């Protein structure tokens, strides 16, 4: 589940917290809040292989989480993992074999949430990827064999307003203490909790 720490692919903790900009244009920028400084821009993939933070950002598509971890998808590969840019730690996730969870097309409209403070405990952390334009989401835990997709069937939202309401609920999700919460149109709070993956053969 947890992969080796790569110290060369780590940032100085004194730079935290960071703001991460870009990812869909020509460059990615990191801004250090305490230093009040823009860190060097990282161009889009031109060379990959040096193992540095720049290399990690160029060689992968990425999504931020509130906990500081990045959900990473290796370009041209089904490989997915969580990465801590300050320690270089990686936590393996199931591969995206069919290319629907973190596909390059539409990746700008995905959002990632973690259900816990950190992904080190596979029994308590769920990784949730929300599509911000369609009523779809995917989830997994470190150590799972595959991503699970949940979506509304077209017949379930014949009325476009119903579909838009579902997407609005998905966009509002936040995570705390292992569960995901969203505000419903009724003024109530909806709670989403996932069961552990069922072992094959059971």
TORKOL-4160 file (C-alpha; in steps of 0.2 Angstrom, whole numbers, padded with zeros to 4 digits, m for minus):
202
<pt num="1" X="0000" Y="0000" Z="0000"/>
<pt num="2" X="0013" Y="0013" Z="0005"/>
<pt num="3" X="0027" Y="0015" Z="m0007"/>
<pt num="4" X="0045" Y="0021" Z="m0003"/>
<pt num="5" X="0048" Y="0039" Z="0002"/>
<pt num="6" X="0057" Y="0048" Z="m0011"/>
<pt num="7" X="0066" Y="0063" Z="m0002"/>
<pt num="8" X="0071" Y="0070" Z="m0019"/>
<pt num="9" X="0053" Y="0073" Z="m0023"/>
<pt num="10" X="0049" Y="0083" Z="m0008"/>
<pt num="11" X="0047" Y="0101" Z="m0003"/>
<pt num="12" X="0054" Y="0111" Z="0011"/>
<pt num="13" X="0040" Y="0111" Z="0025"/>
<pt num="14" X="0044" Y="0129" Z="0029"/>
<pt num="15" X="0035" Y="0133" Z="0013"/>
<pt num="16" X="0018" Y="0127" Z="0019"/>
<pt num="17" X="0005" Y="0131" Z="0017"/>
<pt num="18" X="0006" Y="0132" Z="m0002"/>
<pt num="19" X="m0007" Y="0137" Z="m0015"/>
<pt num="20" X="m0006" Y="0127" Z="m0031"/>
<pt num="21" X="m0011" Y="0135" Z="m0048"/>
<pt num="22" X="m0012" Y="0128" Z="m0065"/>
<pt num="23" X="m0012" Y="0111" Z="m0072"/>
<pt num="24" X="m0023" Y="0114" Z="m0087"/>
<pt num="25" X="m0012" Y="0127" Z="m0096"/>
<pt num="26" X="0006" Y="0129" Z="m0100"/>
<pt num="27" X="0013" Y="0129" Z="m0082"/>
<pt num="28" X="0010" Y="0125" Z="m0064"/>
<pt num="29" X="0014" Y="0137" Z="m0050"/>
<pt num="30" X="0016" Y="0135" Z="m0032"/>
<pt num="31" X="0014" Y="0150" Z="m0020"/>
<pt num="32" X="0021" Y="0149" Z="m0003"/>
<pt num="33" X="0009" Y="0159" Z="0009"/>
<pt num="34" X="0022" Y="0161" Z="0023"/>
<pt num="35" X="0036" Y="0166" Z="0012"/>
<pt num="36" X="0024" Y="0177" Z="0001"/>
<pt num="37" X="0033" Y="0171" Z="m0014"/>
<pt num="38" X="0029" Y="0162" Z="m0030"/>
<pt num="39" X="0040" Y="0147" Z="m0033"/>
<pt num="40" X="0048" Y="0143" Z="m0050"/>
<pt num="41" X="0035" Y="0138" Z="m0063"/>
<pt num="42" X="0035" Y="0120" Z="m0068"/>
<pt num="43" X="0032" Y="0118" Z="m0087"/>
<pt num="44" X="0021" Y="0105" Z="m0094"/>
<pt num="45" X="0029" Y="0088" Z="m0098"/>
<pt num="46" X="0045" Y="0090" Z="m0108"/>
<pt num="47" X="0056" Y="0079" Z="m0099"/>
<pt num="48" X="0052" Y="0066" Z="m0086"/>
<pt num="49" X="0063" Y="0055" Z="m0076"/>
<pt num="50" X="0074" Y="0066" Z="m0064"/>
<pt num="51" X="0063" Y="0061" Z="m0048"/>
<pt num="52" X="0061" Y="0079" Z="m0042"/>
<pt num="53" X="0045" Y="0088" Z="m0037"/>
<pt num="54" X="0045" Y="0096" Z="m0055"/>
<pt num="55" X="0046" Y="0079" Z="m0062"/>
<pt num="56" X="0032" Y="0073" Z="m0052"/>
<pt num="57" X="0021" Y="0087" Z="m0057"/>
<pt num="58" X="0026" Y="0086" Z="m0076"/>
<pt num="59" X="0024" Y="0067" Z="m0077"/>
<pt num="60" X="0007" Y="0066" Z="m0069"/>
<pt num="61" X="m0011" Y="0074" Z="m0069"/>
<pt num="62" X="m0015" Y="0079" Z="m0051"/>
<pt num="63" X="m0029" Y="0085" Z="m0040"/>
<pt num="64" X="m0027" Y="0093" Z="m0023"/>
<pt num="65" X="m0035" Y="0088" Z="m0006"/>
<pt num="66" X="m0038" Y="0099" Z="0009"/>
<pt num="67" X="m0026" Y="0088" Z="0019"/>
<pt num="68" X="m0011" Y="0093" Z="0008"/>
<pt num="69" X="m0010" Y="0076" Z="m0001"/>
<pt num="70" X="m0011" Y="0076" Z="m0020"/>
<pt num="71" X="m0020" Y="0063" Z="m0030"/>
<pt num="72" X="m0009" Y="0058" Z="m0044"/>
<pt num="73" X="m0012" Y="0049" Z="m0061"/>
<pt num="74" X="0003" Y="0045" Z="m0071"/>
<pt num="75" X="0002" Y="0051" Z="m0089"/>
<pt num="76" X="m0001" Y="0037" Z="m0101"/>
<pt num="77" X="m0003" Y="0024" Z="m0087"/>
<pt num="78" X="m0017" Y="0017" Z="m0076"/>
<pt num="79" X="m0006" Y="0020" Z="m0061"/>
<pt num="80" X="m0014" Y="0031" Z="m0047"/>
<pt num="81" X="m0008" Y="0036" Z="m0030"/>
<pt num="82" X="m0008" Y="0049" Z="m0016"/>
<pt num="83" X="0007" Y="0059" Z="m0014"/>
<pt num="84" X="0013" Y="0070" Z="0000"/>
<pt num="85" X="0024" Y="0084" Z="m0009"/>
<pt num="86" X="0032" Y="0088" Z="0008"/>
<pt num="87" X="0039" Y="0071" Z="0013"/>
<pt num="88" X="0039" Y="0062" Z="m0004"/>
<pt num="89" X="0028" Y="0048" Z="0003"/>
<pt num="90" X="0016" Y="0039" Z="m0009"/>
<pt num="91" X="0001" Y="0028" Z="m0005"/>
<pt num="92" X="m0004" Y="0016" Z="m0019"/>
<pt num="93" X="m0022" Y="0017" Z="m0025"/>
<pt num="94" X="m0031" Y="0005" Z="m0037"/>
<pt num="95" X="m0026" Y="0007" Z="m0055"/>
<pt num="96" X="m0038" Y="0017" Z="m0067"/>
<pt num="97" X="m0038" Y="0003" Z="m0080"/>
<pt num="98" X="m0053" Y="0009" Z="m0090"/>
<pt num="99" X="m0047" Y="0027" Z="m0089"/>
<pt num="100" X="m0064" Y="0034" Z="m0083"/>
<pt num="101" X="m0059" Y="0040" Z="m0065"/>
<pt num="102" X="m0044" Y="0051" Z="m0069"/>
<pt num="103" X="m0045" Y="0052" Z="m0088"/>
<pt num="104" X="m0036" Y="0067" Z="m0096"/>
<pt num="105" X="m0052" Y="0072" Z="m0105"/>
<pt num="106" X="m0063" Y="0080" Z="m0092"/>
<pt num="107" X="m0050" Y="0079" Z="m0078"/>
<pt num="108" X="m0051" Y="0098" Z="m0075"/>
<pt num="109" X="m0069" Y="0095" Z="m0069"/>
<pt num="110" X="m0064" Y="0082" Z="m0056"/>
<pt num="111" X="m0062" Y="0086" Z="m0037"/>
<pt num="112" X="m0054" Y="0075" Z="m0024"/>
<pt num="113" X="m0059" Y="0073" Z="m0006"/>
<pt num="114" X="m0051" Y="0062" Z="0008"/>
<pt num="115" X="m0062" Y="0056" Z="0022"/>
<pt num="116" X="m0048" Y="0057" Z="0035"/>
<pt num="117" X="m0033" Y="0068" Z="0040"/>
<pt num="118" X="m0021" Y="0056" Z="0031"/>
<pt num="119" X="m0022" Y="0041" Z="0020"/>
<pt num="120" X="m0010" Y="0030" Z="0031"/>
<pt num="121" X="m0024" Y="0019" Z="0038"/>
<pt num="122" X="m0033" Y="0010" Z="0024"/>
<pt num="123" X="m0047" Y="0005" Z="0035"/>
<pt num="124" X="m0051" Y="0023" Z="0039"/>
<pt num="125" X="m0048" Y="0033" Z="0023"/>
<pt num="126" X="m0059" Y="0034" Z="0008"/>
<pt num="127" X="m0053" Y="0043" Z="m0008"/>
<pt num="128" X="m0068" Y="0051" Z="m0016"/>
<pt num="129" X="m0067" Y="0059" Z="m0034"/>
<pt num="130" X="m0082" Y="0069" Z="m0039"/>
<pt num="131" X="m0087" Y="0074" Z="m0057"/>
<pt num="132" X="m0092" Y="0093" Z="m0056"/>
<pt num="133" X="m0102" Y="0092" Z="m0072"/>
<pt num="134" X="m0110" Y="0075" Z="m0072"/>
<pt num="135" X="m0119" Y="0066" Z="m0058"/>
<pt num="136" X="m0105" Y="0054" Z="m0055"/>
<pt num="137" X="m0092" Y="0050" Z="m0042"/>
<pt num="138" X="m0079" Y="0036" Z="m0039"/>
<pt num="139" X="m0071" Y="0030" Z="m0023"/>
<pt num="140" X="m0058" Y="0018" Z="m0016"/>
<pt num="141" X="m0047" Y="0015" Z="m0001"/>
<pt num="142" X="m0028" Y="0012" Z="m0001"/>
<pt num="143" X="m0027" Y="m0007" Z="m0003"/>
<pt num="144" X="m0043" Y="m0009" Z="m0013"/>
<pt num="145" X="m0042" Y="m0018" Z="m0030"/>
<pt num="146" X="m0052" Y="m0006" Z="m0040"/>
<pt num="147" X="m0061" Y="0011" Z="m0040"/>
<pt num="148" X="m0080" Y="0010" Z="m0038"/>
<pt num="149" X="m0091" Y="0021" Z="m0048"/>
<pt num="150" X="m0108" Y="0028" Z="m0042"/>
<pt num="151" X="m0119" Y="0037" Z="m0054"/>
<pt num="152" X="m0137" Y="0042" Z="m0058"/>
<pt num="153" X="m0145" Y="0033" Z="m0073"/>
<pt num="154" X="m0152" Y="0045" Z="m0086"/>
<pt num="155" X="m0170" Y="0039" Z="m0082"/>
<pt num="156" X="m0167" Y="0045" Z="m0064"/>
<pt num="157" X="m0166" Y="0063" Z="m0069"/>
<pt num="158" X="m0178" Y="0066" Z="m0084"/>
<pt num="159" X="m0180" Y="0083" Z="m0078"/>
<pt num="160" X="m0164" Y="0094" Z="m0081"/>
<pt num="161" X="m0167" Y="0103" Z="m0065"/>
<pt num="162" X="m0166" Y="0087" Z="m0055"/>
<pt num="163" X="m0150" Y="0083" Z="m0063"/>
<pt num="164" X="m0143" Y="0100" Z="m0059"/>
<pt num="165" X="m0148" Y="0098" Z="m0041"/>
<pt num="166" X="m0139" Y="0082" Z="m0040"/>
<pt num="167" X="m0123" Y="0090" Z="m0047"/>
<pt num="168" X="m0125" Y="0104" Z="m0035"/>
<pt num="169" X="m0126" Y="0092" Z="m0020"/>
<pt num="170" X="m0110" Y="0083" Z="m0026"/>
<pt num="171" X="m0101" Y="0100" Z="m0028"/>
<pt num="172" X="m0104" Y="0104" Z="m0010"/>
<pt num="173" X="m0097" Y="0088" Z="m0002"/>
<pt num="174" X="m0085" Y="0090" Z="0012"/>
<pt num="175" X="m0076" Y="0077" Z="0023"/>
<pt num="176" X="m0074" Y="0075" Z="0041"/>
<pt num="177" X="m0071" Y="0060" Z="0053"/>
<pt num="178" X="m0073" Y="0047" Z="0039"/>
<pt num="179" X="m0089" Y="0053" Z="0032"/>
<pt num="180" X="m0094" Y="0065" Z="0018"/>
<pt num="181" X="m0107" Y="0078" Z="0020"/>
<pt num="182" X="m0117" Y="0089" Z="0009"/>
<pt num="183" X="m0131" Y="0102" Z="0011"/>
<pt num="184" X="m0147" Y="0096" Z="0003"/>
<pt num="185" X="m0160" Y="0108" Z="m0005"/>
<pt num="186" X="m0172" Y="0104" Z="0009"/>
<pt num="187" X="m0160" Y="0113" Z="0021"/>
<pt num="188" X="m0155" Y="0096" Z="0029"/>
<pt num="189" X="m0137" Y="0088" Z="0028"/>
<pt num="190" X="m0134" Y="0073" Z="0018"/>
<pt num="191" X="m0121" Y="0060" Z="0024"/>
<pt num="192" X="m0112" Y="0048" Z="0013"/>
<pt num="193" X="m0102" Y="0034" Z="0020"/>
<pt num="194" X="m0094" Y="0019" Z="0011"/>
<pt num="195" X="m0094" Y="0001" Z="0016"/>
<pt num="196" X="m0077" Y="m0008" Z="0014"/>
<pt num="197" X="m0073" Y="m0017" Z="m0002"/>
<pt num="198" X="m0079" Y="m0035" Z="m0002"/>
<pt num="199" X="m0065" Y="m0047" Z="m0004"/>
<pt num="200" X="m0066" Y="m0057" Z="m0020"/>
<pt num="201" X="m0074" Y="m0075" Z="m0018"/>
<pt num="202" X="m0085" Y="m0069" Z="m0004"/>
